[in-house]
Amino acid sequence: MNPVLNKKEDNKAFFTIEIPAKDFENAVQKAYLKNRNYFVVPGFRKGKVPRKIIEMNYGEEIFYEEALNSLLPDAYEEAIEELKLDPVDYPEIDVEDIEKGKTVIVTAEVTIKPEAELGDYKNIEIEKIEYNVSDEDVEMELKTIQEMNARIIVAEDRETKEGDILTIDYEGYVDGEQFEGGTAENQELTLGSDTFIPGFEEQLIGKNKNDEVEVKVNFPEEYFEESLEGKEAIFKVTIHEIKEKELPVLDDEFAIDVSEFDTLAEYKEDLRQNLEKELKEREKVEIENAVVDKIVELSNVEIPDVMVENQIENEIRQFAYSLQMQGLELEQYFQFTNSNLEDFKAQVEPVAKEKVRADLVLDAISKEEGIEISDEDVDMELERLAKEYMTEDIEKFKEDMKKGDLEFLKKGIIREKTIELLVSNVKFVE
């Protein structure tokens, strides 16, 4: 197709594509054969009108657009491959010269991936990051599991205290009038959970079953319902039931009930090992993030707006998916937070910029270091994914995945290898 790079500037490439006259003529003929049934010309049966007659009646260029549309995708892909361009957006295409029997000349303008100016990434120093598991950490984890296995029992003949689970009715009033959303019946509330307006739960401590309590609070200055912001409110609360958690005794029997171990000591040792594994993973992630942040800070790269826009859209899709996993839609989230899509885009834009910047810098380093991946690397990553998804037939999962496009997965492996190299060279300071 004879592509010619005219110029590269401001992260844009301008190039020319020439489509041979023979190729264009073949494409025009195919367009004619595909569409001839749609043309009606007196004296000819439907579908039998010669191409020349159609062109005489409707114009010589009648099939040009479809012919070009059939040729341009492959011509464009061949051009960017031959010119070694890395586009990050759709191109703008203009037809410069198109005439029967002549070479078709097309110009293209496309935003390309910018080249990062790398800092001294081989001599990075960061503060030492290290996490160790203490006896207190193990006891806190054990306490959490104890809480999870507690029984809920009715508390008889005593006043309420923090940690109790109350069943209450309440009516809320602002300026003497009930307000929407301020009334509920048989609502469960754990005292000390901070799920209600600040100051609400504390005023229910030291009360008894069947007490009617008047709770006075002030709504926060920033509240999802603007009409209530900063307003004083009175809630008339009736306590119907007081329940509490009955914690199991921490002994060998507890360990047998909640784990595969026969003694509490064995179970605590297993908790320690799991915590150590979690903390080492956290340590690894924080070290990697610190190294990448430092290298990005030392490097310079101009980010095209379209790359930021694409990353923002990706952040929105990921956030929407996480909400769906919780049974919520994005629009519901905006209602709850009194925000909208534009607010969310503005909120994630700085994050999107930093992610794009980091990706560009790491990509430049991987090329500078000549980092490559092998078939074994791909197999190992596919196996890891299969286990993560709890796939029974790992080999079938790998085969099915290999039938698709693995480019995104391969880029992820190269990124991980690049970060591993950077971390291996880093100097930790106390």
LUMKOLKE-991400 format. One record per residue (C-alpha): residue in three letters; z, y, x negated. Coordinates in pm, whole numbers, padded with zeros to 5 digits, always signed. Layout:
// LUMKOLKE-991400
ALAZYX
...
// end
This chain:
// LUMKOLKE-991400
MET+00000+00000+00000
ASN+00002+00222-00313
PRO+00324+00422-00258
VAL+00366+00738-00464
LEU+00703+00906-00517
ASN+00644+01279-00481
LYS+00999+01396-00557
LYS+01370+01317-00535
GLU+01621+01594-00469
ASP+01948+01650-00281
ASN+01983+01274-00220
LYS+01643+01261-00051
ALA+01323+01088-00151
PHE+00977+01213-00053
PHE+00693+00967-00096
THR+00340+00888+00020
ILE+00212+00559+00158
GLU-00158+00477+00165
ILE-00278+00217+00416
PRO-00622+00074+00324
ALA-00899+00141+00577
LYS-00962-00234+00618
ASP-00598-00304+00709
PHE-00595-00018+00955
GLU-00919-00131+01117
ASN-00778-00483+01163
ALA-00464-00337+01325
VAL-00674-00120+01560
GLN-00878-00425+01663
LYS-00557-00620+01736
ALA-00429-00329+01944
TYR-00756-00328+02140
LEU-00743-00704+02208
LYS-00380-00676+02319
ASN-00437-00386+02560
ARG-00796-00420+02687
ASN-00680-00567+03020
TYR-00519-00234+03108
PHE-00845-00035+03098
VAL-01076+00004+03395
VAL-01430+00137+03336
PRO-01697+00132+03608
GLY-01962-00132+03541
PHE-01733-00363+03343
ARG-01505-00642+03456
LYS-01133-00598+03390
GLY-01049-00712+03039
LYS-01416-00716+02936
VAL-01463-00349+02847
PRO-01596-00324+02488
ARG-01374-00137+02245
LYS-01643+00123+02173
ILE-01674+00205+02546
ILE-01296+00247+02578
GLU-01294+00477+02272
MET-01581+00683+02416
ASN-01393+00728+02745
TYR-01037+00770+02618
GLY-01086+00899+02266
GLU-01140+00728+01932
GLU-00766+00748+01853
ILE-00657+00561+02168
PHE-00532+00258+01969
TYR-00417+00444+01656
GLU-00049+00478+01750
GLU+00003+00109+01823
ALA-00195+00012+01514
LEU+00022+00235+01295
ASN+00342+00110+01456
SER+00242-00245+01369
LEU+00168-00160+01004
LEU+00436+00096+00913
PRO+00750-00124+00910
ASP+00612-00360+00644
ALA+00441-00076+00457
TYR+00766+00121+00446
GLU+00971-00180+00328
GLU+00716-00254+00054
ALA+00721+00112-00053
ILE+01099+00144-00090
GLU+01110-00187-00277
GLU+00831-00086-00516
LEU+00979+00262-00569
LYS+01330+00111-00607
LEU+01484+00335-00342
ASP+01810+00264-00157
PRO+01787+00434+00185
VAL+02099+00507+00390
ASP+01924+00638+00701
TYR+01607+00599+00904
PRO+01302+00775+00754
GLU+01109+01068+00895
ILE+00742+00969+00901
ASP+00444+01208+00923
VAL+00079+01108+00940
GLU-00112+01328+00697
ASP-00461+01186+00730
ILE-00594+00931+00977
GLU-00964+00880+01036
LYS-01183+00585+01119
GLY-01315+00408+00810
LYS-01086+00594+00572
THR-00752+00527+00402
VAL-00460+00633+00622
ILE-00215+00859+00439
VAL+00145+00876+00557
THR+00434+01076+00411
ALA+00797+00967+00436
GLU+01125+01149+00383
VAL+01449+00950+00370
THR+01808+01003+00263
ILE+01897+00772-00026
LYS+02221+00650-00174
PRO+02348+00908-00426
GLU+02426+00821-00786
ALA+02788+00868-00885
GLU+02883+01041-01210
LEU+03151+00805-01338
GLY+03465+00914-01517
ASP+03633+00713-01793
TYR+03710+00411-01578
LYS+03790+00186-01877
ASN+04105+00376-01978
ILE+04300+00417-01657
GLU+04679+00457-01645
ILE+04884+00417-01330
GLU+05253+00386-01252
LYS+05382+00031-01255
ILE+05401-00125-00908
GLU+05628-00425-00871
TYR+05811-00582-00578
ASN+06085-00843-00603
VAL+06270-01029-00330
SER+06645-00968-00311
ASP+06916-01173-00141
GLU+06941-00890+00112
ASP+06571-00927+00195
VAL+06622-01297+00268
GLU+06926-01225+00487
MET+06733-00958+00680
GLU+06447-01202+00742
LEU+06695-01467+00855
LYS+06860-01212+01086
THR+06522-01132+01242
ILE+06455-01500+01311
GLN+06807-01533+01452
GLU+06734-01244+01690
MET+06409-01405+01796
ASN+06595-01725+01888
ALA+06874-01551+02078
ARG+06952-01640+02440
ILE+06965-01363+02699
ILE+07282-01392+02906
VAL+07444-01175+03172
ALA+07731-00963+03039
GLU+08022-00967+03282
ASP+08307-00720+03333
ARG+08240-00483+03044
GLU+08084-00150+02963
THR+07733-00117+02824
LYS+07679-00095+02449
GLU+07388-00054+02210
GLY+07163-00359+02210
ASP+07228-00441+02576
ILE+06933-00505+02806
LEU+06974-00312+03129
THR+06792-00348+03458
ILE+06775-00001+03613
ASP+06621+00215+03882
TYR+06556+00580+03803
GLU+06416+00895+03961
GLY+06311+01188+03746
TYR+06327+01553+03849
VAL+06195+01870+03687
ASP+06293+02203+03845
GLY+06442+02003+04133
GLU+06116+01827+04213
GLN+06019+01467+04145
PHE+05726+01435+03906
GLU+05449+01177+03883
GLY+05537+00879+03665
GLY+05907+00963+03664
THR+06023+00693+03906
ALA+06068+00318+03857
GLU+06257+00023+04004
ASN+06400-00282+03826
GLN+06293-00142+03490
GLU+06422-00328+03182
LEU+06554-00108+02902
THR+06709-00217+02572
LEU+06967+00040+02463
GLY+06887+00162+02114
SER+06518+00071+02131
ASP+06412+00438+02152
THR+06146+00355+02409
PHE+06254+00629+02649
ILE+06275+01006+02601
PRO+06515+01106+02318
GLY+06871+01126+02451
PHE+06809+00907+02757
GLU+06941+00575+02628
GLU+07252+00718+02463
GLN+07377+00851+02796
LEU+07376+00500+02943
ILE+07618+00362+02681
GLY+07977+00306+02804
LYS+07871+00258+03168
ASN+07927-00031+03410
LYS+07719-00240+03646
ASN+07634-00054+03971
ASP+07715+00284+03812
GLU+07497+00575+03920
VAL+07440+00798+03620
GLU+07284+01143+03598
VAL+07093+01167+03269
LYS+06988+01509+03139
VAL+06714+01526+02876
ASN+06445+01757+02744
PHE+06087+01638+02710
PRO+05946+01677+02356
GLU+05753+01995+02280
GLU+05451+01775+02213
TYR+05413+01525+02498
PHE+05112+01337+02633
GLU+05164+01504+02974
GLU+05123+01874+02900
SER+05292+01987+03223
LEU+05619+01828+03104
GLU+05619+01955+02746
GLY+05957+02106+02653
LYS+06082+02084+03013
GLU+06442+01995+03104
ALA+06461+01687+03328
ILE+06729+01509+03526
PHE+06708+01136+03588
LYS+06919+00969+03853
VAL+06979+00621+03718
THR+07131+00314+03887
ILE+07241+00025+03664
HIS+07182-00307+03842
GLU+07241-00557+03563
ILE+07370-00574+03206
LYS+07245-00849+02979
GLU+07301-00921+02612
LYS+07166-01141+02338
GLU+07371-01446+02241
LEU+07282-01518+01879
PRO+07272-01878+01752
VAL+07506-01974+01468
LEU+07337-01971+01129
ASP+07400-02325+01007
ASP+07212-02645+00922
GLU+07158-02717+01292
PHE+06986-02379+01328
ALA+06757-02462+01034
ILE+06664-02796+01194
ASP+06585-02623+01526
VAL+06358-02351+01385
SER+06200-02514+01080
GLU+06101-02837+00908
PHE+06409-02828+00684
ASP+06738-03016+00720
THR+06970-02754+00570
LEU+07012-02380+00594
ALA+06997-02352+00214
GLU+06653-02520+00205
TYR+06530-02298+00485
LYS+06650-01981+00309
GLU+06473-02089-00010
ASP+06151-02134+00189
LEU+06196-01786+00340
ARG+06239-01646-00011
GLN+05918-01808-00133
ASN+05722-01677+00167
LEU+05862-01327+00115
GLU+05770-01341-00254
LYS+05416-01440-00158
GLU+05392-01151+00091
LEU+05531-00899-00158
LYS+05298-01013-00435
GLU+05004-00967-00199
ARG+05134-00620-00109
GLU+05178-00547-00481
LYS+04819-00659-00550
VAL+04675-00442-00270
GLU+04872-00133-00375
ILE+04770-00174-00740
GLU+04404-00211-00642
ASN+04422+00095-00415
ALA+04592+00302-00686
VAL+04328+00204-00944
VAL+04038+00281-00709
ASP+04194+00613-00606
LYS+04235+00713-00971
ILE+03878+00621-01063
VAL+03736+00801-00761
GLU+03940+01107-00859
LEU+03782+01099-01208
SER+03428+01054-01077
ASN+03188+01290-00903
VAL+02948+01209-00621
GLU+02781+01411-00347
ILE+02801+01228-00016
PRO+02515+01266+00235
ASP+02641+01363+00581
VAL+02468+01064+00738
MET+02680+00822+00532
VAL+02999+00986+00658
GLU+02867+00983+01015
ASN+02784+00612+00988
GLN+03130+00535+00850
ILE+03295+00734+01130
GLU+03102+00525+01384
ASN+03218+00213+01203
GLU+03581+00332+01217
ILE+03545+00391+01592
ARG+03402+00041+01649
GLN+03683-00120+01449
PHE+03951+00080+01629
ALA+03800+00001+01969
TYR+03797-00370+01880
SER+04164-00360+01775
LEU+04249-00194+02106
GLN+04060-00463+02298
MET+04270-00727+02123
GLN+04570-00552+02281
GLY+04407-00537+02623
LEU+04316-00168+02606
GLU+03992+00027+02617
LEU+03913+00331+02405
GLU+03903+00559+02710
GLN+04251+00442+02810
TYR+04377+00527+02462
PHE+04233+00877+02492
GLN+04409+00920+02828
PHE+04744+00803+02688
THR+04717+01032+02385
ASN+04566+01326+02572
SER+04273+01330+02330
ASN+03900+01257+02330
LEU+03624+01109+02116
GLU+03560+01432+01927
ASP+03931+01461+01841
PHE+03928+01104+01712
LYS+03616+01166+01501
ALA+03781+01470+01343
GLN+04092+01263+01276
VAL+03911+00979+01097
GLU+03657+01194+00911
PRO+03872+01241+00596
VAL+03935+00864+00583
ALA+03564+00795+00632
LYS+03472+01031+00347
GLU+03714+00864+00107
LYS+03590+00517+00197
VAL+03227+00618+00139
ARG+03319+00789-00188
ALA+03506+00480-00310
ASP+03218+00250-00212
LEU+02967+00463-00402
VAL+03183+00476-00715
LEU+03253+00103-00712
ASP+02885+00031-00654
ALA+02795+00243-00957
ILE+03053+00063-01175
SER+02931-00282-01064
LYS+02577-00185-01172
GLU+02701-00031-01497
GLU+02892-00352-01579
GLY+02614-00581-01459
ILE+02842-00767-01221
GLU+02663-01052-01046
ILE+02760-01335-00813
SER+02676-01703-00819
ASP+02612-01957-00545
GLU+02958-02093-00623
ASP+03110-01750-00550
VAL+02939-01745-00210
ASP+03055-02101-00133
MET+03414-02017-00222
GLU+03413-01709+00001
LEU+03259-01902+00291
GLU+03523-02171+00251
ARG+03797-01907+00254
LEU+03654-01760+00575
ALA+03629-02104+00735
LYS+03998-02165+00666
GLU+04090-01819+00788
TYR+03909-01888+01116
MET+04073-02234+01127
THR+03733-02403+01144
GLU+03758-02784+01157
ASP+03415-02861+01004
ILE+03407-02638+00695
GLU+03072-02768+00567
LYS+02901-02702+00900
PHE+03049-02351+00907
LYS+02906-02284+00560
GLU+02564-02421+00656
ASP+02551-02210+00973
MET+02655-01897+00786
LYS+02388-01952+00519
LYS+02120-01949+00789
GLY+02202-01583+00854
ASP+02203-01269+00642
LEU+02474-01296+00375
GLU+02403-00957+00217
PHE+02720-00797+00355
LEU+02929-01090+00233
LYS+02770-01074-00113
LYS+02840-00702-00139
GLY+03204-00774-00055
ILE+03227-01034-00333
ILE+03076-00791-00586
ARG+03323-00525-00475
GLU+03617-00764-00526
LYS+03490-00867-00869
THR+03449-00503-00967
ILE+03804-00418-00862
GLU+03937-00724-01050
LEU+03763-00600-01364
LEU+03908-00250-01324
VAL+04261-00381-01267
SER+04235-00607-01573
ASN+04168-00298-01788
VAL+04438-00074-01642
LYS+04747+00033-01836
PHE+05073+00040-01640
VAL+05332+00303-01728
GLU+05699+00298-01630
// end
